[in-house]
């Protein structure tokens, strides 16, 4: 059968579409913290999201804010990943670390709740002990290596696999190791961390250990065989030149297959680990000791029934048939035999990774979920929906609800499903549907005109506000002007420049009382981009006039 992608598009004039008034809009006190939501997971009728741990039960109008999350509330950490089963929630935390090389994401730890979020326990991020003084360049006892023979195993960590002893580098800093994905079953938690590789806890986060993975391009890992991981050892020779040699050392920084990004524990208790080097599958990683965990590794080989690319960033299972889906992103670099041959897209396997079916080739997909035979794929370039299990796809048009819409530039970032709804997180809010995409509800940050919200309780009441402000048409696409009409009547919104010359008159709306938003994208009445500078809006609603100011900067 030929598989294909159907793209549904609409021809329109952007400056007409994005000059309108929408509403009425509800203004709950308890809302999500920001519109850009990269993680969303569900169990039963409960949904959890990042970057704070907000919870929604039963599609309620308000979102719960959790108590006892001091590291998040104080801004020290944010949520990178969440897994949820029943009343147990595991959240992987990271932060932005300022280094001499620039800002880097870093691992912080984990918040764990076993009572649905009523109470939380913090689990610290696993780091190795500092090396002996002779291995520390900042120490007076440092023994500077001057030849390949100066490699000192005492500077590394020794581990045993299959009865053989190997060395691995010490991981003593959290930089480049945020928990991009967490997955758990019972008391066993796995955490996929970039430069820290794969971590496992067998006691629900009380203690952690490092899981050994196959070397890049190895077909797997078996305790009956001996393995070699390539790592660079540097030294300064007698002439003062810096040299390096490759030694057998377990090094997540040097081996792409050890760099963790995606995780899934399937219905058959197999652990799937997605890395920058391919997909790894283990039949016994849930229960086996570290020195006897077996892995099968599948890399990109440019075959028609293989992966589209080797960087795996998302793994999900269709609960209706056990089919394992994963997203593929480009990773082949200069010097690779496959450079230029890998492609974005998604694949699925029905046989545990022996073969794959390729779908949505060319699309940068970030999240996948399933509902009643439908497959939803959230991507940078839109939301794609399949009604036949992934054989054919339709790209959704711009998402609109009864009283608002997503920006046309919104990226769709993650997907999940509750008992009766599909939920998609985006860069412009959260959307959900109870009818498989025929109609949508949109959840965005609320900041009531009559005061603040749960994140800023003492904010003053205002007649109106514009956000974002300052506003950039290139960066933000549109500016939303929130205001309230105290009674039913005609609403008219006009935009003026600094000289009070009329720039744009937005669509009129016959409205009831309530809060509304006027949408403008920096285009004047003639379809031309306006210049940088201050602009004023005048809102005539029923028997009142509301005025405000915004700053436009390209």
PEGILIN-V341723 format. One record per residue. N is the residue number from 1. RES is the residue in three letters. PHI is phi in radians with two decimals (none if undefined). NEAR is the number of other C-alpha atoms within 10 Angstrom. D_LAST is the distance of its C-alpha to the last C-alpha in Angstrom with 1 decimal. Layout:
n: {N N}
res: {RES RES}
phi: {PHI PHI}
near: {NEAR NEAR}
d_last: {D_LAST D_LAST}
//
This chain:
n: {1 2 3 4 5 6 7 8 9 10 11 12 13 14 15 16 17 18 19 20 21 22 23 24 25 26 27 28 29 30 31 32 33 34 35 36 37 38 39 40 41 42 43 44 45 46 47 48 49 50 51 52 53 54 55 56 57 58 59 60 61 62 63 64 65 66 67 68 69 70 71 72 73 74 75 76 77 78 79 80 81 82 83 84 85 86 87 88 89 90 91 92 93 94 95 96 97 98 99 100 101 102 103 104 105 106 107 108 109 110 111 112 113 114 115 116 117 118 119 120 121 122 123 124 125 126 127 128 129 130 131 132 133 134 135 136 137 138 139 140 141 142 143 144 145 146 147 148 149 150 151 152 153 154 155 156 157 158 159 160 161 162 163 164 165 166 167 168 169 170 171 172 173 174 175 176 177 178 179 180 181 182 183 184 185 186 187 188 189 190 191 192 193 194 195 196 197 198 199 200 201 202 203 204 205 206 207 208 209 210 211 212 213 214 215 216 217 218 219 220 221 222 223 224 225 226 227 228 229 230 231 232 233 234 235 236 237 238 239 240 241 242 243 244 245 246 247 248 249 250 251 252 253 254 255 256 257 258 259 260 261 262 263 264 265 266 267 268 269 270 271 272 273 274 275 276 277 278 279 280 281 282 283 284 285 286 287 288 289 290 291 292 293 294 295 296 297 298 299 300 301 302 303 304 305 306 307 308 309 310 311 312 313 314 315 316 317 318 319 320 321 322 323 324 325 326 327 328 329 330 331 332 333 334 335 336 337 338 339 340 341 342 343 344 345 346 347 348 349 350 351 352 353 354 355 356 357 358 359 360 361 362 363 364 365 366 367 368 369 370 371 372 373 374 375 376 377 378 379 380 381 382 383 384 385 386 387 388 389 390 391 392 393 394 395 396 397 398 399 400 401 402 403 404 405 406 407 408 409 410 411 412 413 414 415 416 417 418 419 420 421 422 423 424 425 426 427 428 429 430 431 432 433 434 435 436 437 438 439 440 441 442 443 444 445 446 447 448 449 450 451 452 453 454 455 456 457 458 459 460 461 462 463 464 465 466 467 468 469 470 471 472 473 474 475 476 477 478 479 480 481 482 483 484 485 486 487 488 489 490 491 492 493 494 495 496 497 498 499 500 501 502 503 504 505 506 507 508 509 510 511 512 513 514 515 516 517 518 519 520 521 522 523 524 525 526 527 528 529 530 531 532 533 534 535 536 537 538 539 540 541 542 543 544 545 546 547 548 549 550 551 552 553 554}
res: {UNK UNK UNK UNK UNK UNK UNK UNK UNK UNK UNK UNK UNK UNK UNK UNK UNK UNK UNK UNK UNK UNK UNK UNK UNK UNK UNK UNK UNK UNK UNK UNK UNK UNK UNK UNK UNK UNK UNK UNK UNK UNK UNK UNK UNK UNK UNK UNK UNK UNK UNK UNK UNK UNK UNK UNK UNK UNK UNK UNK UNK UNK UNK UNK UNK UNK UNK UNK UNK UNK UNK UNK UNK UNK UNK UNK UNK UNK UNK UNK UNK UNK UNK UNK UNK UNK UNK UNK UNK UNK UNK UNK UNK UNK UNK UNK UNK UNK UNK UNK UNK UNK UNK UNK UNK UNK UNK UNK UNK UNK UNK UNK UNK UNK UNK UNK UNK UNK UNK UNK UNK UNK UNK UNK UNK UNK UNK UNK UNK UNK UNK UNK UNK UNK UNK UNK UNK UNK UNK UNK UNK UNK UNK UNK UNK UNK UNK UNK UNK UNK UNK UNK UNK UNK UNK UNK UNK UNK UNK UNK UNK UNK UNK UNK UNK UNK UNK UNK UNK UNK UNK UNK UNK UNK UNK UNK UNK UNK UNK UNK UNK UNK UNK UNK UNK UNK UNK UNK UNK UNK UNK UNK UNK UNK UNK UNK UNK UNK UNK UNK UNK UNK UNK UNK UNK UNK UNK UNK UNK UNK UNK UNK UNK UNK UNK UNK UNK UNK UNK UNK UNK UNK UNK UNK UNK UNK UNK UNK UNK UNK UNK UNK UNK UNK UNK UNK UNK UNK UNK UNK UNK UNK UNK UNK UNK UNK UNK UNK UNK UNK UNK UNK UNK UNK UNK UNK UNK UNK UNK UNK UNK UNK UNK UNK UNK UNK UNK UNK UNK UNK UNK UNK UNK UNK UNK UNK UNK UNK UNK UNK UNK UNK UNK UNK UNK UNK UNK UNK UNK UNK UNK UNK UNK UNK UNK UNK UNK UNK UNK UNK UNK UNK UNK UNK UNK UNK UNK UNK UNK UNK UNK UNK UNK UNK UNK UNK UNK UNK UNK UNK UNK UNK UNK UNK UNK UNK UNK UNK UNK UNK UNK UNK UNK UNK UNK UNK UNK UNK UNK UNK UNK UNK UNK UNK UNK UNK UNK UNK UNK UNK UNK UNK UNK UNK UNK UNK UNK UNK UNK UNK UNK UNK UNK UNK UNK UNK UNK UNK UNK UNK UNK UNK UNK UNK UNK UNK UNK UNK UNK UNK UNK UNK UNK UNK UNK UNK UNK UNK UNK UNK UNK UNK UNK UNK UNK UNK UNK UNK UNK UNK UNK UNK UNK UNK UNK UNK UNK UNK UNK UNK UNK UNK UNK UNK UNK UNK UNK UNK UNK UNK UNK UNK UNK UNK UNK UNK UNK UNK UNK UNK UNK UNK UNK UNK UNK UNK UNK UNK UNK UNK UNK UNK UNK UNK UNK UNK UNK UNK UNK UNK UNK UNK UNK UNK UNK UNK UNK UNK UNK UNK UNK UNK UNK UNK UNK UNK UNK UNK UNK UNK UNK UNK UNK UNK UNK UNK UNK UNK UNK UNK UNK UNK UNK UNK UNK UNK UNK UNK UNK UNK UNK UNK UNK UNK UNK UNK UNK UNK UNK UNK UNK UNK UNK UNK UNK UNK UNK UNK UNK UNK UNK UNK UNK UNK UNK UNK UNK UNK UNK UNK UNK UNK UNK UNK UNK UNK UNK UNK UNK UNK UNK UNK UNK UNK UNK UNK UNK UNK UNK UNK UNK UNK UNK UNK UNK UNK UNK UNK UNK UNK UNK UNK UNK UNK}
phi: {none -1.48 -1.87 -2.61 -2.01 -1.71 -1.76 -1.75 -2.32 -2.25 -1.53 -2.69 -1.64 -1.00 -1.27 -1.46 -1.15 -1.71 -2.26 -2.67 -2.09 -2.15 2.52 -1.19 -2.07 -1.33 -2.32 -1.25 -1.21 -1.69 -2.43 -1.26 -1.39 -2.59 -1.32 -1.37 -2.11 -1.68 -2.30 -2.55 -2.36 -2.50 -2.61 1.12 -1.95 -1.94 -2.14 -2.15 -2.39 -1.77 -1.47 -1.67 -1.55 -1.64 -2.22 -2.25 -2.10 1.17 0.99 -1.19 -1.10 -1.86 -1.90 -1.36 -1.87 -1.41 -1.61 1.45 -1.90 -1.03 -1.09 -1.33 -1.07 -1.48 1.39 -1.37 -2.55 -2.43 -1.43 -1.75 -2.72 -2.51 -2.27 -2.52 -2.52 1.08 -1.59 -1.71 -2.19 -2.13 -2.12 -1.55 -1.92 -2.45 -2.65 -1.68 -1.75 -1.53 -2.19 -1.11 -1.54 1.89 -1.25 -2.35 -1.22 -2.45 -1.41 -2.11 2.62 -2.53 -1.82 -2.30 -2.25 -2.00 -2.23 1.33 1.86 -1.21 -2.32 -2.34 -2.13 -1.69 -2.06 -1.27 -1.33 -1.30 -2.32 -1.42 -1.17 -1.07 -1.23 -1.01 -1.00 -1.15 -1.78 -1.75 -1.02 -1.47 -1.66 -1.21 -1.61 -1.09 -1.79 -1.20 -1.20 -2.11 -2.74 -1.01 -1.26 -1.47 -1.03 -1.99 -1.02 -1.15 -1.34 -1.89 -1.84 -1.69 -2.44 -2.02 -2.40 1.07 1.44 -1.87 -1.75 -2.22 -1.98 -2.39 -1.19 -1.40 -1.94 -1.93 -2.28 -1.54 -1.05 1.11 -2.26 -1.17 -1.33 -1.15 -2.70 -2.23 -2.61 -2.54 -2.58 1.10 -1.69 -1.73 -1.99 -2.02 -2.35 -1.67 -2.18 -0.99 -1.38 -1.73 1.28 -1.86 -1.95 -2.40 -2.16 -1.74 -2.28 0.98 1.60 -1.20 -2.40 -2.29 -2.51 -1.65 -1.64 -1.49 -2.15 -1.14 -1.10 -0.98 1.27 -1.44 -1.21 2.95 -2.42 -2.41 -1.11 -1.44 -2.06 -1.77 -2.29 -2.32 -1.84 -1.44 -2.49 -1.63 -1.96 -1.83 -2.63 -1.99 -1.35 -1.12 -1.51 1.60 -1.44 -1.46 -2.24 -2.59 -2.32 -1.63 -2.17 -1.47 -2.61 -1.27 -2.50 -1.04 -1.22 -1.69 -2.05 -1.09 -1.30 -1.66 -1.43 -1.52 -2.49 -2.26 -2.53 -2.78 -1.91 -1.54 -1.21 -1.73 1.17 -1.45 -1.76 -1.89 -2.13 -1.72 -2.22 -1.42 -2.04 2.37 -1.91 -2.07 -2.21 -2.20 -1.48 -2.26 -1.14 -1.21 -2.16 -1.33 -1.08 -0.99 -1.43 -2.41 -1.25 -1.82 -2.34 -1.92 -2.01 -2.08 -1.91 -1.38 -2.26 1.14 -1.57 -1.27 -2.03 -2.02 -1.18 -1.38 -2.85 -1.68 -1.56 -1.79 -1.97 -2.67 -2.32 -2.45 -2.01 -1.33 -1.15 -1.37 -2.47 1.30 -1.24 -1.73 -1.89 -2.66 -1.66 -2.04 -2.17 -1.14 -2.56 -1.24 -1.98 -0.99 1.74 -1.33 -1.16 -1.84 -1.00 1.50 -1.75 -1.31 -2.43 -1.19 2.58 -2.27 -2.37 -2.37 -2.30 -1.86 -2.26 1.23 1.70 -1.26 -2.60 -2.38 -1.84 -1.74 -2.43 0.84 -1.10 1.71 -1.65 -1.51 -1.62 -1.94 -2.56 -2.41 -2.59 -2.42 -2.81 0.90 1.51 -1.55 -2.10 -1.96 -2.12 -1.65 -2.41 -1.09 -1.80 2.44 -1.86 -1.98 -2.24 -2.05 -1.65 -2.17 1.31 1.93 -1.33 -2.24 -2.36 -2.17 -1.49 -1.18 -1.21 -0.91 -1.34 -2.31 -2.07 -1.14 -2.36 -2.88 -2.71 -1.49 -1.08 -1.16 -1.61 -1.08 -1.70 -1.67 -1.95 -2.69 -2.54 -2.75 -2.50 -1.64 -1.02 -2.30 -2.49 -1.87 -2.12 -2.24 -1.66 -2.38 -1.38 -2.27 2.11 -2.01 -2.04 -2.55 -2.42 -1.81 -2.30 1.04 1.69 -1.25 -2.32 -2.32 -1.93 -2.13 -1.96 -2.28 -1.02 -1.88 -2.35 -0.99 -1.13 -1.54 2.44 -1.64 -2.17 -1.10 -1.63 -2.63 -1.19 -1.71 -1.10 -1.31 -1.33 -2.41 -1.41 -2.89 -2.75 -1.97 -2.57 -1.25 -2.62 -1.14 -2.14 -2.07 -1.02 -1.27 -1.44 -1.83 1.27 -2.39 -2.00 -1.90 -1.94 -1.59 -2.70 -2.22 -1.81 -1.40 -2.65 -1.22 2.75 -1.50 -1.86 -2.26 -2.17 -2.22 -1.96 -2.15 -1.49 -1.10 -1.54 1.09 -1.52 -1.14 -1.77 -2.74 -1.95 -1.39 -0.98 -1.46 -2.46 -1.49 -2.30 -1.53 -1.23 2.48 -1.58 -2.38 -2.25 -1.72 -1.97 -2.45 -2.04 1.38 -1.96 -1.51 -1.09 -1.76 1.42 -1.82 -1.16 -1.52 -1.39 -1.07 2.51 -1.41 -2.37 -2.12 -2.01 -2.18 -1.99 -1.85 -2.27 0.97 -1.85 -2.32 -2.15 -2.08 -2.18 -2.81 -2.30 -2.46 -2.01 -1.81 -2.37 -1.16}
near: {4 5 12 14 17 14 11 10 11 7 5 8 9 12 18 15 12 22 23 19 24 21 19 18 18 15 20 17 19 19 23 30 21 15 17 21 22 22 26 27 24 24 17 14 14 20 21 23 26 24 22 24 26 20 23 19 17 13 16 10 13 18 22 17 19 16 12 15 17 12 15 18 15 9 10 13 23 21 25 24 26 27 23 23 17 12 13 18 20 25 28 28 30 28 23 18 15 12 9 7 6 8 13 16 18 24 29 24 22 25 24 21 18 17 12 16 21 11 14 19 15 19 18 16 22 19 16 12 11 14 16 13 14 16 18 15 11 9 11 9 12 13 14 15 16 18 16 17 8 13 16 12 13 12 18 21 17 15 16 14 20 15 13 13 10 19 19 19 18 18 21 13 17 22 22 20 25 30 33 24 28 27 24 25 17 11 13 16 21 29 30 28 27 27 25 29 26 28 20 23 19 18 12 21 22 12 13 20 14 17 19 23 26 23 22 22 15 16 14 17 23 18 16 12 10 13 18 14 21 18 20 15 17 17 20 15 15 9 7 9 9 11 14 14 12 12 15 15 22 27 23 26 18 16 21 22 27 31 28 30 27 29 27 24 23 18 11 8 15 16 22 26 32 32 29 26 26 25 27 26 21 21 17 15 22 22 12 11 11 17 16 19 21 22 24 20 25 23 22 21 16 15 10 11 15 21 33 30 27 29 30 27 24 25 28 23 20 20 15 10 10 16 16 21 22 26 31 33 24 19 22 20 10 9 7 10 10 15 12 12 14 21 21 22 23 31 24 25 20 14 11 17 18 11 17 22 17 22 21 22 16 14 21 21 29 24 29 28 24 23 20 12 16 18 21 29 29 25 22 17 15 23 26 24 25 19 16 12 18 23 17 17 25 17 17 16 14 15 19 15 16 13 15 20 20 20 17 16 16 21 23 28 25 26 28 24 25 21 13 15 17 22 24 28 28 26 18 23 22 26 24 23 17 17 11 20 17 8 14 20 19 21 23 19 18 21 22 22 19 15 14 19 21 16 15 11 11 10 14 11 11 13 14 20 18 20 13 15 15 16 22 18 17 11 10 17 16 23 24 20 23 23 23 22 24 14 14 14 16 15 23 20 25 18 23 18 17 11 9 11 11 15 19 20 18 21 18 15 16 11 20 18 14 16 20 24 23 26 22 24 23 28 20 20 16 9 13 10 13 18 14 13 13 15 21 19 23 16 21 18 24 18 12 11 14 15 15 15 19 20 15 19 17 14}
d_last: {48.2 45.0 41.9 38.7 35.2 34.6 31.0 30.5 27.5 26.6 25.5 23.1 20.4 17.4 16.4 19.9 20.3 17.3 18.3 21.3 23.2 24.8 27.6 29.9 28.4 30.6 29.8 32.0 32.5 32.8 29.8 27.9 26.0 22.7 21.4 21.1 24.8 26.1 29.8 31.9 35.8 38.6 42.3 44.4 42.3 40.3 36.7 35.1 31.5 29.4 27.7 30.2 33.6 33.1 36.0 36.6 40.1 41.0 37.5 37.8 35.1 34.6 33.9 36.2 35.1 37.7 39.7 40.8 37.6 37.3 35.3 32.6 32.7 32.5 29.5 31.6 31.3 29.7 31.2 30.8 33.6 36.1 39.5 41.5 45.1 46.9 46.6 45.6 42.0 40.9 37.4 36.1 34.1 31.8 29.5 27.0 29.0 27.7 29.7 29.9 28.5 25.4 24.9 27.3 28.4 31.9 34.8 35.8 38.6 39.4 40.0 43.0 44.4 47.6 47.8 44.7 42.4 44.8 45.3 43.6 44.9 42.8 43.6 42.5 41.0 43.6 43.8 46.7 48.7 47.9 50.1 53.3 52.9 54.2 51.1 48.5 47.3 46.8 50.4 53.3 55.3 52.8 54.6 52.4 53.0 54.2 55.3 54.8 57.9 56.4 54.4 55.5 55.4 55.7 52.1 51.0 51.9 54.8 55.0 57.5 56.9 59.9 62.3 60.6 58.8 55.4 52.9 49.2 46.7 46.1 42.9 42.7 38.9 36.6 33.6 32.4 34.8 33.1 35.2 33.1 35.9 39.0 42.0 45.4 48.7 51.3 51.1 49.6 45.9 44.0 40.7 38.6 37.0 35.3 37.1 39.8 40.8 42.7 44.2 46.9 48.4 51.8 52.0 48.8 46.9 49.7 49.8 47.9 48.9 47.4 48.1 49.1 47.5 48.5 47.4 44.8 46.5 49.6 50.9 51.3 52.9 56.6 58.7 61.5 59.6 58.4 54.8 52.8 49.1 47.5 46.2 45.7 48.0 47.1 49.6 50.1 53.1 55.6 53.7 50.6 48.6 46.6 47.9 47.5 49.7 49.3 51.4 52.1 49.9 47.9 44.4 41.4 39.0 40.8 41.7 39.0 41.5 41.7 37.9 37.7 35.0 36.8 40.0 42.2 45.8 47.3 50.1 52.6 51.7 50.1 47.2 44.4 42.2 39.1 38.1 36.2 39.6 40.7 42.3 45.2 47.8 50.5 53.5 54.6 51.7 52.0 55.6 56.6 56.9 54.2 56.7 57.5 54.2 54.1 51.0 50.4 47.3 45.7 43.4 41.6 44.1 42.4 45.1 44.7 46.0 44.1 40.7 37.7 36.4 37.7 34.9 35.7 33.1 34.7 38.3 39.6 43.0 43.8 46.3 48.1 49.2 48.4 46.1 43.8 40.2 37.7 34.3 34.2 31.3 31.5 33.2 35.2 34.3 35.5 39.3 39.7 42.1 39.8 36.5 34.6 37.0 35.6 33.3 31.2 32.9 35.5 39.3 42.3 45.8 49.0 51.2 49.8 47.7 50.3 48.3 44.9 43.5 40.1 37.5 33.9 33.9 30.4 28.7 27.1 29.0 28.7 31.3 34.4 36.7 39.7 41.3 44.4 44.2 40.5 38.1 34.5 32.1 28.6 26.2 22.7 22.8 24.6 27.8 31.0 34.4 37.9 40.9 43.5 43.0 40.5 42.0 39.5 36.0 33.7 29.9 29.1 26.9 24.0 25.6 26.4 28.8 30.6 28.0 24.6 22.9 20.9 17.5 18.1 16.2 18.6 20.7 24.4 25.7 29.3 32.1 35.4 38.1 40.3 43.7 42.3 38.5 35.9 32.9 29.6 26.9 23.3 19.8 19.6 23.1 26.7 28.5 32.2 34.8 38.5 39.2 37.8 34.5 35.7 33.9 31.5 30.9 27.5 27.4 24.2 23.9 25.7 25.3 27.9 27.5 31.1 30.4 29.2 29.8 31.9 29.3 28.9 32.1 32.1 28.8 29.4 29.6 27.0 26.8 23.3 20.0 16.5 15.1 12.8 12.1 9.7 7.9 4.9 6.3 6.2 7.8 9.7 10.4 11.9 12.7 16.4 18.4 21.8 24.7 28.5 30.9 34.3 36.3 36.3 35.0 32.2 28.6 26.3 22.6 20.8 17.4 17.6 15.6 16.7 19.7 20.7 20.3 20.2 16.9 18.0 21.1 21.1 24.2 27.2 29.1 32.8 32.7 35.1 34.5 32.1 28.5 25.8 22.1 20.1 17.3 14.3 11.4 9.6 12.3 14.9 18.7 18.9 16.5 13.8 10.0 9.7 8.4 6.5 9.5 12.1 13.6 17.0 18.7 22.4 24.5 28.0 30.0 33.8 35.1 32.2 28.9 26.0 23.1 20.0 16.7 13.2 10.1 6.7 3.8 0.0}
//
